[in-house]
Structures are given as C-alpha cells and as structure tokens.
C-alpha cells in the first residue's frame, strides 16, 4: 500500500503540472485544454483544474480557436494574457532605455534617453532610470497592462545571485552592489527586478524573436554566437537553443578576445582586445570622427562610407577583419557554425559584412557558411526585448506564487 503523499510532495507535483501547462500554452502561442492534456500527459480533469487557477490569477485568458477542415463552433483556446507584462531597463554607455513587453510578446512601450554615462556613478543614473520606469509603468497601466516584474541590464560582467555589477569597464564601475536600488525601479511588482548582462539579453532576444526564432519555413539557428556592437563589444553563446553562460555567468565575452597581441590598451586592462578595433569609439577614431563629440557620430560615419571616404571605409573594414579573427577562434572553441551581429554591426552591415566574410574565409575556411552570418533586425530594442522576455519566463516559472 503506497504512502499518502505529504503536503510538500503534493505541492511539488502541483507546481510541476502547472509548469507543464504554462509551457504548452507559451510554446504553441495558445492551446486548447485537450491539446494541453495530450501534450503534457495529464488528465483532462487535472488540466481543467490548473487552467481554472490560471484564469483566476490573470496569467492566461480564453480565446476562440478554429480548426482547419472542421465544422461547428470554434473551440475555446488559452493564451498568455496580454494584460500582464514585464519591464526592461537598460544602462548603456551612451544611453538609457526602458521598455514594456506584454505576455503576448509585444513591445508596447519604448523610451530612450541619450546620455554620456561613462564615469557616472550609480547614484547619478539610477534616479533617471526610476523616473523612466515610472513613466513606462504609467503608460502600461493606461494601456491595461499590469507589470509583474522586470530586469535591469548593464554592459558588463554581473553576479546575478548577489545583484552586483562585477566589472563594467566602459562605465567605470567595479563591484557595484544594486540590491537596494533594484526594488526602487518597480516597487509594486510582485516578482521584483533582476540584474543581467545586456549582450546576453540581446542574444536571448535573437533566440526568441530574431534569427534563432522559428519563423515557419526559415531555418532556425539552434547554435550561434551573438555579438553586440555598442561602445564596447559584448556577446552571448546560444547552444541547443539555450543561453550558455558558463560557471560564473560570463561566457561569450568575445569583446575581450585578443585579436592583436601588440594592440592598444583596452578598458578591461588588457591589450589587443577585439573591442579596441571593433567597438564604436575605436571605429570612429580610426575613421577620423571624434568619439566624444556631441554630434551624431554614426550618421557621420554612414555618410562617409556611403561616399567612399577612404579613411572611414578602412576603419569599418578593419573592424570586420578583426571580427572575423575573433569569430573564427570562438567558433572553433565553442563548436558553433553561425554568428548573429547586432548593434552598430547591423547598422554597418553593407560595408562590414564583406570584410567579415573575407576574414572568416582566410582564418576559418568552411567553418561558418555564408548563409550562417546574419545581422539582427531587432534594432535598438533587442536588449529590452530579451530582458523583458526573460523576466516573463521567470514570472511564469513562479506562477504558483499567484495561486492560493
């Protein structure tokens, strides 16, 4: 005779079943109760009970679904409730940004504030972020979206367990603890605000919304290296459709792969890093554009390369060449055959792509097929989308906390 399950064990089983149902709804973009029972292996009665709790919590809502080739009334399906959402907040070297992503995956609000943040103290930046987050929350409420949690991203190494920015050289931050500041960003959110690396958030955005996503007939990248081009250069490794962060969460930092042993000093303290040749400031300087000017440097660069300015073209081609060296080395170590580039690399695709491909053909012939060099189409929203979507998944993984 089997023992009666303890309350703790019953609760664990309930949580596992809840996760199965939510995963089925999210994975399929919606599903009927019968489909969820068939996919999960749960009984229809169990699924119906869980769905009733999810409807009451507001995490999912009912919708009508049609079945091809069938007559009669449409069936009742379930989708994640777009009236729930998550906030994303981004600190970068030359701007601050916030965004709201609803549970349907739509970015419903986006605001960017251009600002030179290099050398700024957290106490200078965080009040601005809080004000931007408050505006985003107000807009979300006006649109009927309740924010349940959020994520803050920074361009540097982070310790997510301790809420510490370990090192963000381009900001001038080291061992900055944000445990007291994070709750201020979204004080009423039941699931709080977590900390993340901006490039890894952007890599996840490519996986879920961009080059790694399944768009019907298009081939999906299950394994790829994402490279973020900002003032610095960051990266993220996606292996078997999962972000590979490494033991300490810092894997994929391609910006600090050494591409020239006698190269210039990098903000990280090393010499010859990829960032010193392919970061925004490095490209601007090589092109003869003052990286610290208040004018629109990227617009200047684009204008000059379009006109065939020799110095500007050479600067972009040099960046592409060193990108190829770094990608070739990283791809061999990580055993991947695709790369996705975002940020200013995507903006400069027309001019940087040929140099990158020539470099790859020289240093790693055949390793990355031409069709596996892709450029992000998410623009400046990539990091926000990835961060907010990560928060949504974190919320869904703890959905049991919303159910009595």
C-alpha positions, -999 to +999 in steps of 0.1 A: +000+000+000+016+033-010+020+061+015-001+091+013+018+119-003+030+146+021+016+182+016+051+192+004+052+165-023+017+172-034+026+209-037+057+200-058+037+178-082+011+207-085+039+231-094+054+207-120+020+202-136+014+240-136+047+245-153+038+219-179+005+236-188+021+271-189+049+258-211+024+242-235+005+275-238+036+296-243+053+272-267+024+269-291+012+305-288-020+292-274-037+258-270-070+241-261-074+222-229-075+189-249-042+198-266-026+206-233-037+173-218-024+154-249+010+171-248+015+170-211+002+136-204-020+150-176-057+140-173-083+164-187-096+169-152-061+179-140-056+203-168-091+219-163-083+224-126-050+241-133-065+262-161-092+274-137-065+286-113-045+303-141-076+321-153-084+333-118-047+345-114-050+365-146-019+349-162-039+334-191-072+342-208-096+323-230-099+329-267-116+312-296-096+290-319-106+275-353-097+241-365-089+237-402-114+215-420-137+212-391-173+224-389-192+237-360-185+262-333-149+273-327-131+257-298-120+276-267-083+281-265-060+296-239-032+322-244-009+341-221-028+372-210-015+403-228-029+424-199+001+412-179+037+423-188+073+429-177+096+459-176+131+461-191+156+488-182+189+492-200+220+511-189+245+516-217+275+539-221+257+565-243+221+560-235+194+548-211+163+529-222+132+513-209+106+490-225+074+471-217+067+437-231+033+421-226+028+384-222+018+381-259+054+392-268+046+427-280+068+456-271+041+481-261+063+509-248+099+521-256+118+552-245+154+561-250+174+589-233+207+597-249+232+604-222+270+601-217+272+576-188+309+569-189+323+577-154+288+584-140+282+570-105+252+547-100+237+574-078+237+597-108+220+573-132+195+553-111+172+583-103+168+589-140+161+552-146+135+552-118+117+582-134+118+565-168+105+533-153+076+552-136+067+567-170+067+532-185+046+518-157+021+547-161+018+541-198+014+503-192-015+509-167-031+533-192-029+505-218-044+480-194-011+461-187-001+452-152+037+449-147+046+419-126+084+421-127+114+434-146+151+432-155+179+457-155+207+452-180+242+467-179+272+464-203+295+444-181+300+413-160+273+407-134+268+384-104+230+378-106+229+360-073+243+390-053+229+417-076+265+430-082+280+446-113+314+429-111+330+449-138+317+474-164+349+490-177+332+513-202+310+527-174+339+528-149+320+505-125+336+477-104+319+457-076+288+479-076+260+463-055+225+471-066+204+451-041+189+483-026+184+501-059+167+473-079+134+473-059+131+511-064+128+506-102+094+488-100+084+489-063+050+474-066+060+444-088+053+411-070+083+394-087+108+423-084+136+434-108+166+412-115+201+420-130+215+409-163+242+415-189+230+435-219+246+414-246+233+381-232+198+396-230+202+406-267+213+371-275+181+357-260+161+382-280+176+368-311+168+333-300+131+341-291+123+369-316+150+371-342+174+349-361+171+320-337+133+320-337+113+296-357+096+317-385+078+289-403+098+280-434+130+298-423+158+277-409+163+282-372+197+288-356+199+264-326+235+272-320+250+306-326+273+333-313+257+367-308+279+398-309+266+431-296+282+462-311+279+493-288+307+515-274+320+482-262+316+447-278+297+420-259+285+386-267+264+356-259+266+319-267+234+300-276+238+262-276+209+240-284+185+269-282+197+278-247+219+306-235+252+291-223+265+314-196+293+293-181+301+285-145+302+322-134+278+335-160+304+353-181+308+330-211+306+346-246+326+378-238+340+380-273+348+417-270+378+408-248+392+380-270+427+391-280+429+396-318+463+415-318+489+407-291+505+441-296+473+460-299+462+491-279+452+491-243+416+481-236+393+494-209+395+459-193+432+464-187+444+440-214+459+448-248+447+440-282+411+430-274+385+429-302+368+459-286+398+481-293+393+476-330+356+470-335+339+490-307+321+522-317+348+545-303+375+525-320+358+527-354+350+564-350+386+573-341+400+552-369+376+570-393+387+604-381+355+611-361+357+624-326+340+597-304+334+623-277+318+649-299+281+658-293+272+654-329+257+623-345+288+602-350+271+572-365+253+594-391+287+609-399+302+575-403+274+562-425+276+593-447+314+590-452+314+553-460+285+558-484+305+585-502+336+562-503+357+581-479+389+561-478+396+565-440+360+557-430+359+527-453+392+514-440+380+518-404+349+497-410+368+471-430+394+468-402+366+462-377+353+435-400+387+419-403+393+417-366+357+405-360+365+376-383+396+367-363+376+367-331+346+348-345+369+321-361+387+315-328+355+315-307+336+293-332+363+266-331+364+265-293+326+265-289+320+243-319+293+265-335+288+274-371+266+305-371+270+341-359+245+369-355+256+405-352+236+434-336+241+470-326+263+491-348+274+460-367+239+456-380+238+493-389+270+489-409+261+456-424+265+467-461+301+476-455+313+454-426+298+421-439+322+417-469+353+423-447+340+399-421+334+371-446+368+376-462+384+373-428+364+342-419+374+326-452+410+334-445+411+322-409+385+295-408+375+284-443+343+265-444+337+267-406+308+292-409+288+290-442+279+323-458+243+319-450+251+315-413+264+350-410+234+370-400+226+405-389+199+414-363+167+430-374+156+440-339+174+473-338+179+491-305+151+471-289+169+438-289+183+440-253+150+453-240+130+425-256+154+398-243+155+413-208+117+417-205+111+382-220+135+367-195+115+384-168+083+370-182+097+335-182+109+340-146+074+351-136+058+321-153+082+297-136+070+311-102+033+313-113+024+291-083+030+321-060+000+339-076-023+309-070-037+302-035 
